[in-house]
Amino acid sequence: MAQVGTTSIRRWIPEVEEGLKPIIEKTTFSSVDAAFNFYNHYAKKAGFSVRRGSNKYNKNQEEIWKMFVCSKEGMTDNKVQMQHGVVKRRRSITQESCKARMTIKKEGGGPNYIVKKFVEEHSHELATPRKKHLLRSHREVCNAQKNLENTFTQSGIGISQTMNVLAIESGGHENIGCIEQDVRNYERDKRKETKDHDTQLLYEHFSEMKELDPSFAYNVKVDAEAMLGDPPKAIITDQDPAMTKAIAIVFPNAFHRYCIWHILHKVPEKLGHIAFKDEFKVPFYDSIWNSEKPEAFEVCLVANEVKA
């Protein structure tokens, strides 16, 4: 990384092989994605992260011009903000008016894009080799890692332990290709996708039933009252919020409790490797099975000296 400029205005130029740099009016790409991948690969070698910038379309809504910028392009609003009378947490500076970029344009009606502009200079220091793996545009949870995470989740193994396994297999955390937060985001999106899919299937089923029987919604409501014998006195479910609300409406007098298996299944996710240590696990489980009320559980935790 070469530093140029005066002491008041400093600029950093990446020291990268010439073959990895785009050449204005010569380097071409078959698609916008191909251009992004090329520039992102160059950026990883250089030590900065990339964002997709502005674009332009023709009258046929075909993308004919695209800009890719350094992630520190623009300026971070460093003003103190108030919310409900409380000062919000001041975010760290992530944008520093960096002008490094590459633009491409489709010319002559052909299928390819050609490089029209390439700015190497940055207004900030570049990442060192030991920190390049933290740059956002170079992080990705690959399919093999997703499969491993799915298997570990089903086995009750937390994300922190999953990352330790990936680090061992890769030869260090810097070689994994993603960070723990990326895996947590994947897990979050997977749960949301599954929930949305199940909700859509249920909605479609109810819609079909409504077409066959206009009184379907009414029948669902009275079925709880027309059950053989008395309504249930106790109901055990997972921690689905929609189910919790429905039970409170349909069976207001029933004791609704969450399934202990589902609760314990989340302990490793919240506490990581600590959940598997005997000095925590034994007294913790003892506190659960020997308490019938919340107060008794808390007293039992103290008595057993359970510490996370």
C-alpha positions as CSV (number, residue, x, y, z in Angstrom):
1,M,0.0,0.0,0.0
2,A,1.6,3.2,-1.2
3,Q,0.7,6.5,0.6
4,V,0.8,9.7,-1.5
5,G,-0.2,13.3,-1.0
6,T,0.6,16.0,1.5
7,T,0.2,15.6,5.3
8,S,-3.2,17.4,5.1
9,I,-4.6,15.4,2.2
10,R,-3.4,11.8,2.2
11,R,-4.3,9.1,-0.3
12,W,-3.6,5.4,-0.4
13,I,-3.0,3.4,-3.6
14,P,-3.2,-0.4,-3.3
15,E,-0.2,-2.4,-4.3
16,V,-1.8,-5.0,-6.5
17,E,-0.6,-6.9,-9.6
18,E,-1.2,-5.1,-12.8
19,G,-3.0,-8.1,-14.2
20,L,-5.7,-7.8,-11.6
21,K,-6.5,-4.2,-12.4
22,P,-9.1,-3.2,-15.0
23,I,-7.9,-1.3,-18.1
24,I,-10.0,1.7,-19.2
25,E,-11.6,1.2,-22.7
26,K,-10.1,-2.3,-22.9
27,T,-11.4,-4.6,-20.1
28,T,-14.8,-6.0,-21.0
29,F,-17.4,-8.1,-19.1
30,S,-20.4,-10.2,-20.3
31,S,-22.6,-9.0,-17.5
32,V,-22.9,-6.6,-14.5
33,D,-22.4,-9.5,-12.1
34,A,-19.2,-10.5,-13.9
35,A,-17.9,-7.0,-13.6
36,F,-18.7,-6.9,-9.8
37,N,-17.0,-10.2,-9.2
38,F,-13.9,-8.9,-11.0
39,Y,-13.7,-5.7,-9.1
40,N,-14.5,-7.4,-5.8
41,H,-11.6,-9.8,-6.4
42,Y,-9.3,-6.9,-7.0
43,A,-10.7,-5.2,-3.9
44,K,-9.9,-8.2,-1.7
45,K,-6.3,-8.3,-2.9
46,A,-6.1,-4.5,-2.3
47,G,-7.8,-4.6,1.1
48,F,-11.1,-2.8,0.8
49,S,-14.8,-3.7,0.5
50,V,-17.0,-3.0,-2.5
51,R,-20.6,-1.7,-2.9
52,R,-22.8,-1.6,-5.9
53,G,-23.4,2.1,-6.7
54,S,-25.7,4.0,-9.1
55,N,-26.8,2.8,-12.5
56,K,-28.6,3.9,-15.7
57,Y,-31.2,2.1,-17.9
58,N,-32.2,2.6,-21.5
59,K,-35.8,2.9,-22.8
60,N,-36.1,-0.9,-22.8
61,Q,-35.2,-1.0,-19.1
62,E,-31.8,-2.6,-19.9
63,E,-29.0,-1.7,-17.5
64,I,-26.4,0.1,-19.7
65,W,-24.3,1.9,-17.1
66,K,-23.1,0.8,-13.6
67,M,-20.8,2.0,-11.0
68,F,-19.0,0.0,-8.3
69,V,-17.6,2.0,-5.3
70,C,-15.4,1.5,-2.2
71,S,-17.6,0.8,0.8
72,K,-16.3,4.0,2.4
73,E,-17.7,6.2,-0.4
74,G,-20.0,8.9,0.8
75,M,-20.0,10.5,4.3
76,T,-21.3,9.1,7.6
77,D,-23.7,11.4,9.4
78,N,-22.0,11.9,12.7
79,K,-24.7,14.1,14.3
80,V,-26.0,13.1,17.6
81,Q,-29.6,11.9,17.2
82,M,-32.4,11.8,19.7
83,Q,-35.1,9.2,20.0
84,H,-37.9,9.5,22.6
85,G,-35.8,12.1,24.5
86,V,-32.8,9.7,24.7
87,V,-29.5,10.2,22.9
88,K,-29.0,7.3,20.4
89,R,-25.8,5.4,20.3
90,R,-23.3,7.2,18.1
91,R,-22.3,4.9,15.3
92,S,-18.6,4.5,14.2
93,I,-17.5,6.2,11.0
94,T,-17.9,3.8,8.1
95,Q,-17.8,6.3,5.1
96,E,-15.0,8.7,4.4
97,S,-15.7,10.3,1.0
98,C,-13.6,7.7,-0.7
99,K,-13.5,8.2,-4.5
100,A,-12.1,4.8,-5.5
101,R,-14.4,3.2,-8.1
102,M,-14.9,1.4,-11.4
103,T,-17.7,2.2,-13.9
104,I,-18.8,0.1,-16.9
105,K,-20.9,0.9,-19.9
106,K,-22.6,-1.0,-22.6
107,E,-21.8,0.5,-26.0
108,G,-22.6,-0.1,-29.6
109,G,-25.7,-2.2,-28.9
110,G,-23.5,-5.2,-28.2
111,P,-23.8,-7.7,-25.2
112,N,-20.7,-6.7,-23.4
113,Y,-19.8,-3.9,-20.9
114,I,-16.5,-2.0,-21.1
115,V,-14.6,-0.2,-18.3
116,K,-15.0,3.6,-18.7
117,K,-13.5,4.7,-15.4
118,F,-11.1,3.3,-12.8
119,V,-10.0,5.3,-9.8
120,E,-7.3,3.6,-7.6
121,E,-6.7,6.1,-4.9
122,H,-8.5,5.8,-1.5
123,S,-9.0,8.4,1.2
124,H,-8.4,5.9,4.0
125,E,-6.0,3.2,5.1
126,L,-6.5,-0.3,3.6
127,A,-7.0,-3.5,5.5
128,T,-4.0,-5.6,6.4
129,P,-3.8,-9.2,5.3
130,R,-4.9,-10.4,8.8
131,K,-8.1,-8.3,8.6
132,K,-9.2,-8.7,5.0
133,H,-11.5,-11.6,5.9
134,L,-13.6,-9.1,7.9
135,L,-14.5,-7.0,4.9
136,R,-18.2,-7.3,4.2
137,S,-18.1,-7.8,0.4
138,H,-15.7,-10.7,0.8
139,R,-17.7,-12.6,3.4
140,E,-20.1,-15.4,2.4
141,V,-21.6,-18.5,4.1
142,C,-20.9,-21.2,1.5
143,N,-23.2,-24.2,0.9
144,A,-20.9,-26.6,2.7
145,Q,-20.9,-24.3,5.8
146,K,-24.7,-24.0,5.6
147,N,-25.1,-27.8,5.5
148,L,-22.8,-28.1,8.5
149,E,-24.7,-25.4,10.4
150,N,-28.0,-27.1,9.7
151,T,-26.6,-30.4,11.0
152,F,-25.2,-28.9,14.1
153,T,-28.4,-26.9,14.8
154,Q,-30.4,-30.1,14.7
155,S,-28.0,-31.7,17.1
156,G,-28.3,-28.8,19.6
157,I,-24.8,-27.5,18.9
158,G,-24.5,-23.7,19.1
159,I,-23.2,-21.3,16.4
160,S,-20.1,-20.4,18.5
161,Q,-19.1,-24.0,18.5
162,T,-19.8,-24.3,14.8
163,M,-17.4,-21.4,14.2
164,N,-14.7,-23.2,16.2
165,V,-15.1,-26.3,14.1
166,L,-15.0,-24.3,10.9
167,A,-11.8,-22.5,12.1
168,I,-10.1,-25.9,12.8
169,E,-11.1,-27.2,9.3
170,S,-10.0,-24.0,7.6
171,G,-6.8,-23.5,9.5
172,G,-7.9,-20.4,11.3
173,H,-10.8,-18.0,11.6
174,E,-9.3,-15.7,8.9
175,N,-9.7,-18.6,6.4
176,I,-13.4,-19.4,7.1
177,G,-14.7,-16.9,4.6
178,C,-17.3,-15.5,6.9
179,I,-17.8,-14.3,10.5
180,E,-20.1,-15.5,13.3
181,Q,-22.6,-12.8,12.6
182,D,-23.0,-13.9,9.0
183,V,-23.9,-17.4,10.2
184,R,-26.4,-16.0,12.7
185,N,-27.9,-13.9,9.9
186,Y,-28.2,-17.1,7.8
187,E,-29.9,-18.9,10.7
188,R,-32.3,-16.0,11.2
189,D,-33.2,-15.8,7.5
190,K,-33.7,-19.6,7.3
191,R,-36.2,-19.5,10.2
192,K,-38.1,-16.6,8.7
193,E,-38.2,-18.3,5.3
194,T,-39.5,-21.6,6.8
195,K,-42.1,-19.7,8.9
196,D,-43.3,-17.7,5.9
197,H,-43.5,-20.8,3.8
198,D,-45.6,-22.7,6.4
199,T,-47.8,-19.6,6.9
200,Q,-48.4,-19.4,3.1
201,L,-49.3,-23.1,2.9
202,L,-51.7,-22.8,5.8
203,Y,-53.3,-19.7,4.2
204,E,-53.8,-21.5,0.9
205,H,-55.3,-24.5,2.6
206,F,-57.8,-22.3,4.5
207,S,-58.6,-20.4,1.3
208,E,-59.5,-23.6,-0.4
209,M,-61.6,-24.8,2.5
210,K,-63.4,-21.4,2.5
211,E,-64.3,-21.9,-1.2
212,L,-65.7,-25.3,-0.5
213,D,-67.5,-24.3,2.7
214,P,-68.4,-20.6,3.2
215,S,-69.1,-21.3,6.9
216,F,-65.6,-22.8,7.4
217,A,-64.3,-19.9,9.5
218,Y,-67.4,-20.1,11.8
219,N,-67.0,-23.9,12.1
220,V,-63.4,-23.5,13.3
221,K,-64.6,-21.2,16.0
222,V,-67.4,-23.4,17.3
223,D,-65.4,-26.6,17.1
224,A,-63.5,-25.7,20.3
225,E,-66.9,-25.5,22.1
226,A,-68.4,-28.6,20.5
227,M,-65.5,-30.9,21.5
228,L,-66.4,-34.2,23.1
229,G,-66.2,-33.7,26.8
230,D,-64.6,-30.8,28.5
231,P,-62.0,-28.5,26.8
232,P,-58.4,-29.2,27.6
233,K,-57.1,-28.1,30.9
234,A,-53.5,-27.9,29.8
235,I,-51.8,-27.4,26.5
236,I,-48.1,-27.8,25.7
237,T,-46.6,-26.2,22.5
238,D,-43.4,-24.7,21.2
239,Q,-42.8,-20.9,21.6
240,D,-44.8,-19.9,18.5
241,P,-46.3,-16.5,19.2
242,A,-49.3,-17.0,16.9
243,M,-50.2,-20.3,18.7
244,T,-49.9,-18.5,22.0
245,K,-52.4,-15.8,21.0
246,A,-54.8,-18.4,19.5
247,I,-54.8,-20.6,22.6
248,A,-55.5,-17.6,24.8
249,I,-58.6,-16.8,22.7
250,V,-60.0,-20.3,22.0
251,F,-59.1,-21.9,25.4
252,P,-58.9,-19.0,27.9
253,N,-59.1,-21.3,30.9
254,A,-56.5,-23.7,29.8
255,F,-53.0,-23.8,31.3
256,H,-50.7,-23.1,28.4
257,R,-47.0,-24.1,28.9
258,Y,-44.0,-24.2,26.6
259,C,-42.4,-27.5,25.7
260,I,-39.3,-28.1,27.9
261,W,-37.5,-29.8,24.9
262,H,-37.9,-26.6,22.8
263,I,-36.7,-24.5,25.6
264,L,-33.6,-26.6,26.4
265,H,-32.9,-26.8,22.7
266,K,-32.1,-23.1,22.7
267,V,-29.7,-23.2,25.7
268,P,-26.6,-24.1,23.6
269,E,-27.5,-21.4,21.1
270,K,-27.7,-18.7,23.8
271,L,-24.7,-19.9,26.0
272,G,-22.5,-21.6,23.5
273,H,-19.9,-24.1,24.8
274,I,-20.8,-23.3,28.5
275,A,-24.0,-25.2,28.1
276,F,-22.1,-28.5,27.7
277,K,-19.9,-28.1,30.7
278,D,-20.8,-30.4,33.6
279,E,-20.3,-27.7,36.2
280,F,-23.1,-25.8,34.5
281,K,-25.3,-28.5,33.0
282,V,-25.7,-30.7,36.1
283,P,-26.9,-28.0,38.6
284,F,-28.9,-26.2,35.8
285,Y,-30.9,-29.4,34.9
286,D,-31.4,-30.1,38.6
287,S,-32.9,-26.7,39.1
288,I,-35.3,-27.3,36.2
289,W,-36.6,-30.7,37.2
290,N,-36.9,-29.9,40.9
291,S,-38.9,-26.7,40.7
292,E,-42.6,-26.3,40.1
293,K,-42.9,-22.6,40.2
294,P,-40.7,-19.7,38.9
295,E,-39.8,-18.6,42.4
296,A,-38.7,-22.1,43.3
297,F,-36.6,-22.3,40.1
298,E,-34.8,-19.1,40.9
299,V,-34.1,-20.2,44.5
300,C,-32.8,-23.5,43.2
301,L,-30.5,-21.8,40.8
302,V,-28.9,-19.8,43.7
303,A,-28.7,-22.9,45.9
304,N,-27.0,-24.9,43.2
305,E,-24.7,-22.0,42.4
306,V,-25.5,-22.1,38.7
307,K,-23.2,-19.7,36.8
308,A,-23.2,-19.0,33.1
